[in-house]
């Protein structure tokens, strides 16, 4: 069984940019209609297409099953996504942990989210200087919810 444990954070500065190891561009969309059950996602990254099944368990823990699919099929499926998430993804190592920074484009610009995957739900981490507020478990910051209610539509005074 594939379990993903991750914590997510907003970013307060660009100190992370000097730590970048690599960057990719991502386009993804959702084939699910709500976030209460299994979420089905199609993603294009580095010319690879993957279908992912995700289900929230609790706190920072999710089931996650990911399957690579042929490029032609991926292109067809993603072409039918009406509300895609478009973002740049940056990979870096900081405080001996692998971090991912997503810099959203389109309707979710200028949102930036940092995430770190953990081995256990209670694993301790040292937060880097660029980390701000923790958003782990806040549904409105999930990519699924951002595809339905983009960051640009939010009342910025309440997030």
C-alpha positions in Angstrom: 0.0 0.0 0.0 1.3 3.5 -0.9 1.1 6.0 1.9 2.2 9.6 1.4 3.1 11.6 4.4 3.8 15.3 3.7 3.6 18.7 5.3 2.9 21.8 3.4 3.7 25.5 4.0 3.4 28.9 2.6 6.6 30.7 1.7 7.7 34.1 3.1 10.8 34.9 1.0 12.9 33.7 -1.9 15.8 32.3 0.1 15.0 28.9 -1.3 15.9 29.9 -4.9 19.7 29.5 -4.2 19.1 25.9 -3.2 17.4 24.7 -6.4 18.7 21.4 -7.8 16.3 21.2 -10.8 13.0 22.6 -12.1 10.1 21.1 -14.1 6.9 22.4 -15.6 3.7 20.7 -14.6 0.2 20.7 -16.0 -2.4 18.7 -14.1 -6.1 18.3 -13.9 -8.7 16.4 -12.0 -11.1 13.7 -13.2 -12.9 13.6 -9.8 -16.0 15.8 -9.0 -15.4 16.2 -5.3 -12.6 15.8 -2.7 -14.5 13.6 -0.2 -13.7 10.3 -1.9 -10.8 9.2 -4.1 -9.3 12.0 -6.2 -8.2 11.0 -9.7 -5.5 13.3 -11.2 -3.8 13.4 -14.6 -0.4 15.1 -14.6 2.1 16.0 -17.3 5.7 16.5 -16.1 8.8 16.3 -18.2 6.8 14.8 -21.1 5.6 12.0 -18.9 2.0 11.4 -18.1 0.7 9.9 -14.9 -2.6 9.0 -13.5 -2.8 9.3 -9.7 -5.4 8.1 -7.2 -5.3 9.9 -3.9 -7.4 9.7 -0.7 -6.9 11.7 2.4 -6.6 9.6 5.6 -5.8 12.0 8.4 -3.6 15.0 9.2 -0.7 14.8 6.8 -1.3 11.3 5.6 -2.8 10.2 2.2 -3.1 7.0 0.2 -1.4 7.7 -3.2 -1.2 5.3 -6.1 0.5 6.6 -9.3 0.7 5.0 -12.7 2.6 6.1 -15.8 0.5 6.1 -19.0 1.4 6.4 -22.7 2.0 9.9 -23.9 -0.7 9.9 -26.6 -3.3 8.8 -24.0 -2.1 11.3 -21.5 -2.3 14.1 -24.0 -5.8 13.2 -25.0 -7.0 13.0 -21.4 -5.4 16.2 -20.3 -6.8 18.0 -23.3 -10.3 17.5 -21.8 -9.4 19.0 -18.4 -11.4 22.3 -18.2 -9.6 23.8 -15.1 -5.9 22.8 -15.2 -3.4 23.6 -12.6 -0.2 25.0 -14.1 2.9 25.4 -12.1 6.6 25.3 -12.0 8.1 22.8 -9.6 11.5 23.3 -8.0 13.4 20.6 -6.2 15.9 21.4 -3.4 17.6 20.0 -0.4 17.6 22.1 2.8 18.1 21.0 6.4 19.0 17.5 5.1 15.5 17.1 3.7 14.2 17.1 0.1 11.8 19.9 -0.4 9.5 20.7 -3.3 8.4 24.3 -4.1 5.4 24.8 -6.4 5.1 28.2 -8.0 1.6 28.4 -9.5 0.8 30.1 -12.7 -2.4 31.2 -14.3 -5.4 31.7 -12.0 -3.4 30.5 -9.0 -0.6 33.0 -9.4 1.3 34.2 -7.3 0.7 31.3 -4.8 3.9 29.4 -3.8 3.7 26.3 -1.6 6.6 24.3 -0.1 6.2 20.7 0.8 8.3 18.0 2.4 7.7 14.3 2.5 8.2 12.5 5.7 8.8 8.9 6.7 6.5 9.0 9.7 3.6 11.2 10.7 5.5 12.4 13.9 8.9 12.9 12.2 10.6 16.1 13.5 11.9 18.6 10.9 13.8 21.8 11.1 11.9 24.5 9.2 14.1 26.5 6.7 14.2 30.3 6.8 11.9 30.6 3.8 8.9 28.8 5.5 5.9 30.7 6.7 2.5 29.4 7.8 1.8 25.6 7.8 -1.1 24.7 5.6 -1.0 20.9 6.0 -4.6 19.6 5.9 -6.2 22.9 4.8 -8.4 21.7 2.0 -8.6 25.1 0.3 -4.8 24.9 -0.5 -5.1 21.4 -2.1 -4.5 21.4 -5.8 -7.9 19.8 -6.3 -9.6 22.7 -4.5 -7.3 25.3 -6.2 -8.5 23.9 -9.6 -12.1 24.6 -8.5 -11.6 27.9 -6.6 -8.4 29.5 -7.8 -6.2 31.6 -5.5 -6.9 34.7 -7.6 -10.6 34.4 -6.6 -9.9 34.4 -2.8 -10.5 37.3 -0.4 -6.8 37.7 0.5 -7.6 39.2 3.9 -8.9 35.8 5.2 -6.3 33.3 4.1 
